[in-house]
Amino acid sequence: MKNSTKIIVLLFTFSILQNLSYAQISGTKTIGGTSPDYATINNAITALKASGISGNVIFNIRDGVYNELLDISNISGSQTYGIIFQSESQDTSKVKITYTASAGNTYLVNLTKIKNITFKNLSFKFTGNYTCRMVNMYDSVVNIKFQNNYFKCLNTNAYIIYAPQPQSGEQAPRILEFTNNTFESGYSAIELYGGYYGIINNLIATNNIFKNQKNNGIYFSSCQGVSIKSNSVISITSTSYDVSAFGIGLEYGKDFEVSNNTVYSSFCYGIFLKDCSNTSLLKRAVTNNFVTTKIDPFGMSGQAMCIQGTTYADIIYNSLRLIGGNTGMTSYGLSVSGCSNINVVNNIIYNNETYAVLLDSKTGITTWDYNYLFGSSTYFARYGGTTYASLSTWQAASTLDAHSVTGILAFVSNSDLHVNSTIVNDKGTPWASVSTDIDNETRHLTTPDIGADEFTIVNHAPVISNQTFAINENSANGSAVGTVLASDPDAGQTLSYSITGGNTSNAFAINSSTGAITVNTASALNYETTPSFALTVSVLDNGTAPLSSSATITINITNVNEAPVIANQTFAINEKSANGSIVGTVLASDPDAGQTLTYSITGGNTSNAFAINSTTGAITVNTSSALNYETTPSFALTVSVLDNGTAPLSSSATITVNLNKVTGVNSLSYDQPLLIYPNPSNGTISIKGEYLLNSNIEIQVYDITGKLVMRQKNVAVNESINLSDLSGIYNIKILVNNKVYNQKVMIKK
């Protein structure tokens, strides 16, 4: 008894130890859904913390909503191997990680002392009114990647991605990558701080979309090795007068690149650099950016780009624009103060309210020239505390911008700062380190354009929109379909039209001068095979370097009733075949799906020899005596088939029925025929012939391909024969007294 108790205790203890001991994780695992490795994300995180990893791990998260707080920290093995949390379906919208902030829960994802984590194709949503952080990173967070995720924060007091300033004993985050994500709402989208105890190294923010943050789109402080490229920052809105909002903000940074971004912000600063201390050997480019900033109605100075206290920065090929909102406020397209070793070249700087530029002193300026400047007629530029009202007075006072230009410049829109103007075309100067523009198009080697966009003054393309017409199927060649409408922004241009795609079977033609489309191949207009054509129509102008535009011209084919299709057909049957014998089934079809066909014999039916089933088209013998090979070896029946469409249509064909001369029966008396009955049969047939009462016969049964399927000898006349295993039409060959008798029989199940 005591030994049994000991065994039970040992087994229980072993079971507990086994449950507490996790094998290290590696490979691909699943979360959620049916039969997962882990039911929840937190189950997976618990396992990671408990066991660590022995190789790279991918967690494929099944589609669904996960209402969880994620705390990821101190995972053994993550210093060497990577961990990926991703949507199994690769559909960002299908995996939603969500939570409501409260006093005790102020984050959605918390990352601490962790390396090599990637979040991919996931949606994150945070609600609640507490000041909080959707993703919080602090102390020794290394190589963290966010790729193709969607973040939505309904709390305007919350940061979406946040790293606080490190404290004593803590390490700042490093190697952080944000690519192809969308950040919507919240207080700030990405706000990261280094500080006295450590700077953030290696930051990448590329191809992200930032929408409707209250304060900042991107703000990095105390960082090195920064690439902020090809992001779109839309409508950064500050609703409080004491908040300075940044579309893109960089403070205490070095070795940076801010390029090819589009910022369309409501207030304050579009791009902001402060106290960035660089050297001549480090990256320092602020290039090829579109920046539109609305003048702040709350009392702050709106500035499309502001550079303060910065050493070594190249402000090259940017398009900066201020738009009105508070005409009583001072605003600047570009402001530069307290800086040294600054180059300002090839920029469009536009502010139709007040100042194009603000410069405190030119002492720190290396090159400032080849720009486009536009300011108000009273406040054009401000230099050294003095206001200048024109480009010429600004040039004279500052001795800068000797080759710069001004004039009325039209942008595509407030947010799209592409231009097409001779004012800035070919007016720039080459800058060796910048060879492409915001659209990654090559810059001219000797006379580049001013601004973020490199362009060529060209003829404007014609304007043509998608259009739709309709025409009946089978319309005759030359029938009018419709006239394509197009126009050209350039007065006096002549347009030429052509069909460049989608014209299957050359169905349509277009008048090159008028754009009128007509039917070219009537047979191609078949509703049943091609109910619609999507033509690509191109319109070409005759300007210098002619341009063309294209649109999809949809031509819907209207269904009309079409006649049935029936071809001449030929059948054969033995002469003197009994009434009801099957001759054959007339084949016909209708181009219109769903039509019902009706068959009739309308000619050639001498002596009413045959009948036709009006529904199936099956022809049978109606007058056996009329089937005499010697008098009428062939019948040419006219068979008509009628559809039931609107305004029914019919077609006819000649159905030839050839009679087979039955040589083996000719010597028999026709008043005592050999009879096979019933026909059609359900599987049992009988043979009757009183003049053969003392004869034995041989039965051979052939299918319609001529294959022998049954043979039976010594069959007595008037004996029943079982053919129940067969179904269909068969030829019965009867051999008796060295003679042959053929008869077609239908076996029905």
Secondary structure as the mmCIF struct_conf table of DSSP 4:
data_model
#
loop_
_struct_conf.conf_type_id
_struct_conf.id
_struct_conf.beg_label_comp_id
_struct_conf.beg_label_asym_id
_struct_conf.beg_label_seq_id
_struct_conf.end_label_comp_id
_struct_conf.end_label_asym_id
_struct_conf.end_label_seq_id
HELX_RH_AL_P HELX_RH_AL_P1 LYS A 2 LEU A 20
HELX_LH_PP_P HELX_LH_PP_P1 TYR A 22 GLN A 24
STRN STRN1 ILE A 25 ILE A 31
BEND BEND1 GLY A 32 SER A 35
BEND BEND2 ASP A 37 ASP A 37
STRN STRN2 TYR A 38 TYR A 38
BEND BEND3 ALA A 39 THR A 40
HELX_RH_AL_P HELX_RH_AL_P2 ILE A 41 SER A 51
STRN STRN3 ILE A 53 ILE A 61
HELX_LH_PP_P HELX_LH_PP_P2 ARG A 62 ARG A 62
BEND BEND4 ASP A 63 ASP A 63
STRN STRN4 GLY A 64 ASN A 67
STRN STRN5 LEU A 70 SER A 73
TURN_TY1_P TURN_TY1_P1 SER A 76 THR A 80
BEND BEND5 TYR A 81 TYR A 81
STRN STRN6 ILE A 83 SER A 87
TURN_TY1_P TURN_TY1_P2 GLU A 88 SER A 89
HELX_RH_3T_P HELX_RH_3T_P1 THR A 92 LYS A 94
STRN STRN7 VAL A 95 THR A 100
BEND BEND6 ALA A 103 GLY A 104
STRN STRN8 TYR A 107 LYS A 120
BEND BEND7 ASN A 121 ASN A 121
STRN STRN9 SER A 123 THR A 127
BEND BEND8 GLY A 128 TYR A 130
STRN STRN10 ARG A 133 GLN A 147
BEND BEND9 ASN A 148 ASN A 148
STRN STRN11 TYR A 150 CYS A 153
TURN_TY1_P TURN_TY1_P3 THR A 156 ASN A 157
STRN STRN12 TYR A 159 ALA A 163
HELX_LH_PP_P HELX_LH_PP_P3 PRO A 164 PRO A 166
TURN_TY1_P TURN_TY1_P4 SER A 168 GLY A 169
STRN STRN13 ARG A 174 THR A 179
BEND BEND10 ASN A 180 ASN A 180
STRN STRN14 THR A 182 SER A 185
BEND BEND11 GLY A 186 TYR A 187
STRN STRN15 SER A 188 TYR A 193
STRN STRN16 GLY A 195 GLY A 195
TURN_TY1_P TURN_TY1_P5 TYR A 196 TYR A 197
STRN STRN17 GLY A 198 GLY A 198
STRN STRN18 ILE A 200 THR A 206
BEND BEND12 ASN A 207 ASN A 207
STRN STRN19 ILE A 209 LYS A 211
BEND BEND13 LYS A 214 ASN A 215
STRN STRN20 ASN A 216 LYS A 229
BEND BEND14 SER A 230 SER A 230
STRN STRN21 SER A 232 ILE A 234
BEND BEND15 SER A 240 SER A 240
TURN_TY1_P TURN_TY1_P6 TYR A 241 ASP A 242
STRN STRN22 PHE A 246 SER A 259
BEND BEND16 ASN A 260 ASN A 260
STRN STRN23 THR A 262 SER A 265
BEND BEND17 SER A 266 CYS A 268
STRN STRN24 TYR A 269 LYS A 274
BEND BEND18 ASP A 275 ASP A 275
STRN STRN25 SER A 277 SER A 277
TURN_TY1_P TURN_TY1_P7 SER A 280 LEU A 281
BEND BEND19 LEU A 282 LEU A 282
STRN STRN26 ARG A 284 THR A 287
BEND BEND20 ASN A 288 ASN A 288
STRN STRN27 PHE A 290 LYS A 294
HELX_LH_PP_P HELX_LH_PP_P4 ILE A 295 ASP A 296
TURN_TY1_P TURN_TY1_P8 PRO A 297 PHE A 298
BEND BEND21 GLY A 299 GLY A 299
HELX_LH_PP_P HELX_LH_PP_P5 MET A 300 GLY A 302
STRN STRN28 GLN A 303 GLN A 308
BEND BEND22 GLY A 309 GLY A 309
STRN STRN29 THR A 311 ILE A 316
BEND BEND23 TYR A 317 TYR A 317
STRN STRN30 SER A 319 ILE A 323
BEND BEND24 GLY A 325 GLY A 325
TURN_TY1_P TURN_TY1_P9 THR A 327 GLY A 328
BEND BEND25 MET A 329 MET A 329
STRN STRN31 TYR A 332 SER A 337
BEND BEND26 GLY A 338 GLY A 338
STRN STRN32 SER A 340 VAL A 345
BEND BEND27 ASN A 346 ASN A 346
STRN STRN33 ILE A 348 ASN A 351
BEND BEND28 ASN A 352 THR A 354
STRN STRN34 TYR A 355 LEU A 359
BEND BEND29 ASP A 360 ASP A 360
BEND BEND30 LYS A 362 LYS A 362
TURN_TY1_P TURN_TY1_P10 THR A 363 GLY A 364
STRN STRN35 ILE A 365 ASP A 369
BEND BEND31 TYR A 370 TYR A 370
STRN STRN36 TYR A 372 PHE A 374
BEND BEND32 SER A 377 THR A 378
BEND BEND33 PHE A 380 PHE A 380
STRN STRN37 ALA A 381 TYR A 383
TURN_TY1_P TURN_TY1_P11 GLY A 384 GLY A 385
STRN STRN38 THR A 386 TYR A 388
BEND BEND34 ALA A 389 SER A 390
HELX_RH_AL_P HELX_RH_AL_P3 LEU A 391 SER A 398
TURN_TY1_P TURN_TY1_P12 ALA A 402 HIS A 403
STRN STRN39 VAL A 405 VAL A 405
STRN STRN40 PHE A 411 PHE A 411
BEND BEND35 VAL A 412 SER A 415
STRN STRN41 VAL A 419 VAL A 419
TURN_TY1_P TURN_TY1_P13 THR A 422 ASP A 426
BEND BEND36 GLY A 428 GLY A 428
TURN_TY1_P TURN_TY1_P14 ALA A 432 SER A 433
STRN STRN42 THR A 436 THR A 436
TURN_TY1_P TURN_TY1_P15 ILE A 438 ASP A 439
BEND BEND37 ASN A 440 ASN A 440
HELX_LH_PP_P HELX_LH_PP_P6 GLU A 441 GLU A 441
STRN STRN43 THR A 442 THR A 442
HELX_LH_PP_P HELX_LH_PP_P7 ARG A 443 HIS A 444
BEND BEND38 LEU A 445 THR A 447
HELX_LH_PP_P HELX_LH_PP_P8 PRO A 448 ASP A 449
BEND BEND39 ILE A 450 ALA A 452
HELX_LH_PP_P HELX_LH_PP_P9 ASN A 459 PRO A 462
STRN STRN44 VAL A 463 ILE A 464
STRN STRN45 GLN A 467 ASN A 472
TURN_TY1_P TURN_TY1_P16 GLU A 473 ASN A 474
HELX_LH_PP_P HELX_LH_PP_P10 SER A 475 ALA A 476
TURN_TY1_P TURN_TY1_P17 ASN A 477 GLY A 478
STRN STRN46 ALA A 480 THR A 483
STRN STRN47 ALA A 486 SER A 487
BEND BEND40 PRO A 489 ASP A 490
TURN_TY1_P TURN_TY1_P18 ALA A 491 GLY A 492
STRN STRN48 SER A 496 GLY A 501
HELX_RH_3T_P HELX_RH_3T_P2 THR A 504 ASN A 506
STRN STRN49 PHE A 508 ILE A 510
TURN_TY1_P TURN_TY1_P19 SER A 512 THR A 514
STRN STRN50 ALA A 516 VAL A 519
BEND BEND41 ASN A 520 ASN A 520
HELX_RH_3T_P HELX_RH_3T_P3 ALA A 522 ALA A 524
TURN_TY1_P TURN_TY1_P20 TYR A 527 THR A 529
BEND BEND42 PRO A 531 PRO A 531
STRN STRN51 SER A 532 LEU A 540
BEND BEND43 GLY A 543 ALA A 545
STRN STRN52 SER A 548 THR A 558
HELX_LH_PP_P HELX_LH_PP_P11 ASN A 559 ASN A 559
STRN STRN53 VAL A 565 ILE A 566
STRN STRN54 GLN A 569 ASN A 574
TURN_TY1_P TURN_TY1_P21 GLU A 575 LYS A 576
HELX_LH_PP_P HELX_LH_PP_P12 SER A 577 ALA A 578
TURN_TY1_P TURN_TY1_P22 ASN A 579 GLY A 580
STRN STRN55 ILE A 582 THR A 585
STRN STRN56 ALA A 588 SER A 589
BEND BEND44 PRO A 591 ASP A 592
TURN_TY1_P TURN_TY1_P23 ALA A 593 GLY A 594
STRN STRN57 THR A 598 GLY A 603
HELX_RH_3T_P HELX_RH_3T_P4 THR A 606 ASN A 608
STRN STRN58 PHE A 610 ILE A 612
TURN_TY1_P TURN_TY1_P24 SER A 614 THR A 616
STRN STRN59 ALA A 618 VAL A 621
BEND BEND45 ASN A 622 ASN A 622
HELX_RH_3T_P HELX_RH_3T_P5 SER A 624 ALA A 626
TURN_TY1_P TURN_TY1_P25 TYR A 629 THR A 631
BEND BEND46 PRO A 633 PRO A 633
STRN STRN60 SER A 634 LEU A 642
BEND BEND47 GLY A 645 ALA A 647
STRN STRN61 SER A 650 ASN A 660
HELX_LH_PP_P HELX_LH_PP_P13 LYS A 661 LYS A 661
TURN_TY1_P TURN_TY1_P26 THR A 663 SER A 667
BEND BEND48 LEU A 668 LEU A 668
TURN_TY1_P TURN_TY1_P27 TYR A 670 ASP A 671
BEND BEND49 GLN A 672 GLN A 672
STRN STRN62 LEU A 675 TYR A 677
BEND BEND50 PRO A 678 PRO A 680
STRN STRN63 SER A 681 SER A 681
BEND BEND51 ASN A 682 GLY A 683
STRN STRN64 THR A 684 LYS A 688
HELX_RH_3T_P HELX_RH_3T_P6 GLU A 690 LEU A 692
TURN_TY1_P TURN_TY1_P28 LEU A 693 ASN A 694
STRN STRN65 ASN A 696 TYR A 702
TURN_TY1_P TURN_TY1_P29 ILE A 704 THR A 705
BEND BEND52 GLY A 706 GLY A 706
STRN STRN66 LEU A 708 ALA A 716
TURN_TY1_P TURN_TY1_P30 VAL A 717 ASN A 718
STRN STRN67 SER A 720 ASN A 722
TURN_TY1_P TURN_TY1_P31 SER A 724 ASP A 725
STRN STRN68 GLY A 728 VAL A 736
TURN_TY1_P TURN_TY1_P32 ASN A 737 ASN A 738
STRN STRN69 LYS A 739 ILE A 747
#
